[in-house]
Amino acid sequence: MKRRKNGSLFNRRAIEIRRPRDSVKAMTTMSFSTPVASNRIVGRTLLLLLMALLLESPAFALEPIGLVGPPTHPNYLVPVNPQAREYQKAIEDLLAGRWGDGTMIYANSPYTGRDFAVSVWNRGSLNEESESANRCFITLVEISPGERGQAIKKRDINVPIDTEFAVAAQRAWANMLLKTRFPTSRYLGADGCQTEFSVWIRGLGGVYGQLWCPSEGLPKELMEIGFALADYCNTPESERDEKRKKLILRLNDFATSAAAST
């Protein structure tokens, strides 16, 4: 009985000793398996924190959108900046309403004093069938820049033209100005001429576009047509008929090219 009792005691003690070992084993197993998942969570959290810090860093901060690269020469006109046309507005005021069927304001370097505006306009509507005299005109105003955006008128000429001539000008200007859009790269330079074009289009009203120093493509051609209209105003009346025919053909060809441009 004693041996059995001692054996029972021994066995009971052995069981009591093994139980803690089993618990330690289980805890040890848990200690080696649980950190794998927790380490992943910690790692992802640290990664997100690092990304947030990098995005907030000045080196990775978002910058304002701007046009970069050297100036290009787009084959279209760009919108007019209403906050940067004080001088053009002063020139437009000198036209005193003589505007509508195609106007070009040419502003060269302020040191040349060769600025001018040439404008085709009419007293009524180009849709009217009346061919009354002195209804359509080309106006040439020669200007010198004054102080603080002022324009000083040097010379003012009104030359009567017929409706066919006026319609040809309006169609040329309208087809070009309808393609006006913002550029995708820089187009402004530090100095040089600035050309602004405008026209009245039924259903839209006054439409404006401009370009700095047109040197190629349709903008250059339209600027050259503007110079040709100014030259027409300075041509003696006896020589105007031949120039009129050439200008109308030129305007019609330009209107077709501008309408087909992209």
C-alpha positions in Angstrom: 0.0 0.0 0.0 2.8 2.4 0.8 4.5 1.8 -2.5 1.2 2.3 -4.2 0.7 5.4 -2.3 4.1 6.6 -3.0 3.7 5.7 -6.6 0.4 7.6 -6.6 2.1 10.5 -5.2 4.9 10.2 -7.6 2.6 9.9 -10.6 0.5 12.8 -9.4 3.6 14.9 -9.1 4.8 13.9 -12.5 1.5 14.9 -14.0 1.7 18.3 -12.2 5.2 18.8 -13.5 4.3 17.8 -17.1 1.4 20.2 -17.2 3.5 23.3 -16.8 5.9 22.0 -19.5 2.9 21.5 -21.9 1.8 25.1 -21.2 5.2 26.4 -21.8 5.4 24.5 -25.0 2.1 25.9 -26.1 3.2 29.4 -25.1 6.5 28.9 -26.9 4.6 27.8 -30.0 2.4 30.8 -29.9 5.3 33.1 -29.3 6.9 31.9 -32.6 3.8 31.9 -34.7 1.9 35.1 -33.7 4.6 37.7 -34.4 4.6 36.7 -38.1 1.2 38.2 -38.7 1.8 41.1 -36.3 5.1 41.9 -38.0 3.3 42.1 -41.3 0.8 44.6 -39.9 3.7 46.6 -38.3 5.6 46.6 -41.6 2.6 47.8 -43.6 1.9 50.5 -41.1 5.5 51.7 -41.2 5.4 51.7 -45.0 2.2 53.8 -45.0 3.8 56.3 -42.6 6.9 56.5 -44.7 4.9 57.2 -47.9 2.9 59.9 -46.1 6.1 61.5 -44.9 7.6 61.4 -48.4 4.5 63.0 -49.9 4.6 65.8 -47.4 8.3 66.4 -48.0 9.1 69.4 -50.2 11.0 67.2 -52.6 7.9 65.2 -53.4 5.3 68.0 -53.0 3.0 68.6 -56.0 4.0 71.7 -58.0 1.7 74.2 -59.9 1.0 73.3 -63.5 3.0 75.4 -66.0 4.2 75.4 -69.6 7.9 74.5 -69.9 10.4 74.3 -72.7 11.6 76.8 -75.3 8.9 78.9 -77.0 7.1 77.2 -79.9 5.1 78.6 -82.8 1.6 77.1 -82.8 -0.4 77.0 -86.0 -3.4 78.5 -84.2 -4.3 81.5 -82.0 -4.4 81.4 -78.2 -7.0 83.0 -75.9 -6.5 86.6 -74.9 -5.6 87.3 -71.3 -8.1 90.0 -70.2 -5.7 91.1 -67.5 -2.8 91.8 -69.9 -4.4 93.8 -72.7 -4.6 97.3 -71.2 -2.8 98.8 -74.2 -5.0 96.8 -76.7 -8.1 98.0 -75.0 -6.9 101.6 -75.3 -6.4 101.0 -79.1 -9.8 99.4 -79.4 -11.3 102.5 -77.8 -9.7 104.6 -80.5 -11.7 102.6 -83.1 -14.8 103.9 -81.4 -17.1 101.1 -82.5 -15.5 100.6 -85.9 -15.2 96.9 -85.4 -16.9 93.7 -86.2 -15.9 92.0 -89.5 -12.2 91.4 -88.7 -9.8 93.5 -86.6 -6.0 93.2 -86.1 -4.1 95.1 -83.5 -0.4 95.1 -84.1 1.8 96.1 -81.2 5.5 96.2 -81.8 8.3 97.0 -79.5 7.4 100.2 -77.6 10.5 101.8 -79.0 9.5 101.7 -82.6 6.2 103.6 -82.5 4.9 101.6 -85.5 1.8 100.2 -83.8 -1.5 100.2 -85.7 -5.0 98.7 -85.9 -6.8 97.7 -89.0 -10.5 96.9 -88.8 -13.1 95.8 -91.3 -16.6 96.9 -90.2 -20.1 97.8 -91.5 -22.9 100.2 -90.5 -25.7 97.6 -90.7 -25.5 93.8 -91.2 -23.5 91.8 -93.7 -26.6 89.7 -94.2 -28.5 92.6 -95.7 -28.8 92.6 -99.5 -28.6 96.3 -99.8 -25.5 97.6 -101.6 -25.9 101.2 -100.4 -22.7 103.3 -100.7 -20.5 103.8 -97.6 -21.9 100.9 -95.7 -18.7 98.8 -95.3 -15.3 100.2 -94.5 -11.7 99.4 -93.6 -10.3 101.6 -90.9 -6.6 102.1 -90.3 -5.5 103.8 -87.1 -1.8 104.4 -86.6 -0.7 104.6 -83.0 2.2 105.4 -80.6 2.3 103.9 -77.1 1.8 106.3 -74.3 2.4 106.0 -70.6 0.7 103.3 -68.5 -1.0 101.5 -71.3 -2.2 104.6 -73.1 -2.5 104.8 -76.9 -1.9 108.0 -78.8 -3.6 108.2 -82.2 -1.3 109.6 -85.0 -3.5 108.9 -88.1 -7.0 107.7 -88.8 -8.3 106.6 -92.2 -11.7 105.2 -93.3 -11.8 103.5 -96.7 -15.2 102.4 -98.2 -15.4 98.8 -99.5 -18.2 96.6 -100.8 -20.0 93.8 -99.0 -18.2 91.0 -100.9 -14.9 92.4 -99.6 -16.2 92.7 -96.0 -17.7 89.2 -96.0 -14.5 87.7 -97.3 -12.6 89.4 -94.4 -15.2 88.2 -91.8 -15.1 84.6 -93.0 -11.2 84.6 -92.9 -11.1 86.0 -89.4 -14.0 83.8 -88.1 -12.6 80.5 -89.4 -9.2 81.2 -87.8 -10.6 82.5 -84.5 -12.9 79.5 -84.1 -9.8 77.3 -83.8 -8.5 79.4 -80.9 -7.3 77.2 -78.0 -4.8 77.1 -75.2 -1.3 75.9 -76.1 0.5 72.9 -74.6 3.9 74.4 -74.5 5.4 77.9 -74.0 4.9 80.4 -76.9 5.7 83.8 -75.3 9.1 85.4 -75.7 10.8 88.2 -73.9 10.4 90.9 -76.6 8.9 91.4 -80.0 5.5 92.1 -81.6 2.1 91.1 -80.2 -0.8 90.6 -82.6 -4.4 90.4 -81.4 -7.3 89.4 -83.7 -11.0 89.8 -83.1 -14.3 89.4 -85.0 -18.0 89.3 -84.5 -19.6 85.8 -85.1 -23.3 85.4 -85.0 -24.4 83.2 -82.1 -21.1 83.8 -80.3 -20.6 87.5 -80.2 -17.1 89.0 -80.1 -14.3 86.4 -80.4 -10.7 87.2 -79.6 -7.4 85.5 -80.1 -3.8 86.5 -80.1 -0.2 85.3 -80.7 3.2 86.6 -79.9 5.4 87.2 -83.0 3.7 84.9 -85.5 6.5 83.5 -87.6 5.0 80.6 -89.5 1.8 78.9 -90.6 -1.7 80.4 -90.5 -1.1 83.0 -87.8 1.7 84.5 -89.8 -0.4 84.5 -92.9 -3.3 86.2 -91.2 -1.0 88.8 -89.8 0.4 89.4 -93.3 -3.2 89.8 -94.6 -3.7 92.4 -91.9 -0.7 94.3 -93.2 -2.1 94.0 -96.7 -5.4 95.5 -95.6 -3.5 98.4 -94.0 -1.6 98.8 -97.2 -4.9 98.9 -99.1 -5.9 101.9 -97.1 -2.8 103.7 -98.1 -3.1 102.8 -101.7 -4.4 105.6 -104.1 -8.0 105.1 -105.0 -7.2 104.6 -108.7 -5.1 101.5 -107.8 -7.4 99.9 -105.3 -9.6 97.9 -107.7 -6.8 95.5 -108.7 -5.7 95.1 -105.1 -9.3 94.5 -104.0 -9.6 91.5 -106.4 -6.3 89.9 -105.1 -7.2 90.5 -101.5 -10.7 88.9 -101.8 -9.1 85.8 -103.5 -6.5 85.7 -100.7 -9.1 86.0 -98.0 -11.2 83.3 -99.5 -8.3 80.9 -99.8 -7.2 81.6 -96.2 -10.7 81.0 -94.9 -10.7 77.6 -96.6 -7.3 76.7 -95.1 -8.2 77.9 -91.7 -11.5 75.9 -91.7 -9.6 72.7 -92.6 -6.8 73.2 -90.1 -6.6 71.2 -86.9 
